[in-house]
Amino acid sequence: MKQILNAFIEHAEQNKIGIYGISVYKSGSILAEHYFAPDIPRSIYSVSKGFMATAVGRLLDDGRLRLADRPIDFFPHHLPDKIHPGYDKLTLEHLLTMSSGHGRALLHEDERRKTKETDWIRYILSQPLVSQPGERFMYSNSSAYLAGCMAEKAAGVKLIDYLYESVFAPLQISYPAWDECPMGHTFAASTLQLRLSDMIKLGILYLNGGRYEGKQIVPKKWIDAATDFKIASRRVSIKGTGEDERFGYGYQFWLCRFPGVYRAFGRLGQFVIVLPEHDAVIATSAHEQNEQSILDAIWGTVLERL
């Protein structure tokens, strides 16, 4: 069934889309895949957030976390001398929905590289809130990082180690590389390195209601909650139309233009797209500034052939 990708491959080559590979899973197996470059571990950028959210789902089910938990309660030793108004209302749920109340994106690549602050938890909690938590979508690595730190504290081990034992190993993913903050916390928002052939397993897990090869890894109720509309989103991509960034956001997952379709999304075109009505997952690894061009190519050349 490789011909399902023929039109996509031709389109990508003709339009010089910077893509490393595409894989299509349907009805229990990989239907087709094509690699423009070797399938090696690369940063999956913000698709990392989907794996962090999966850890949160497990910890919620175990009773070790609650959506109503507050960062200021989890990290009393990291609080700044002055707490800006609103932090008493900030919860894990707000972090998961990118609605912390911060006025700008925090801890993105340039800022991480330049900042001399080593206590990133304190740094986040020292920033003013310009809106009430839960009111406004503001896509920010700081929200995912802080949620990941809360998951680490609840689990009692580093996030990467918790995920390896509970998710990566059951998905047959080798122990991966993943950056840490200066304090040694897994940087949950980004930089997890995986092969495309492993990254797609996140989508397979979610498509199958939290089960993988017969084992329940994450509760189905979490899958349903994480991928349901929680807040109105807005464009975050620098180039392209960003059309598919306007259909809403769940718990670290983006909704797409087609009802029921959702995705994990990392910069430069890392996608794990789940299409429940087609019993399918489509994943890409790429280095493409116009991320929307990859989605447009999938919608125009692959979707109709599923």
Secondary structure, 3 states (H helix, E strand, C coil): CHHHHHHHHHHHHHCCCCEEEEEEEECCEEEEEEECCCCCCEECHHHHHHHHHHHHHHHHHCCCCCCCCCHHHHCHHHCCCCCCCCCCCCCHHHHHCCCCCECCCCCCHHHHHHCCCCCHHHHHHCCCECCCCCCCCCCCHHHHHHHHHHHHHHHCCCHHHHHHHHHHCCCCCCCCCCCECCCCCECCCCCCEECHHHHHHHHHHHHCCCEECCEECCCHHHHHHHCCCCECCCCCCCCCCCHHHCCCECCCCEECCCCCCEEEEECCCEEEEEEHHHCEEEEEEECCCCHHHHHHHHHHHCHHHC
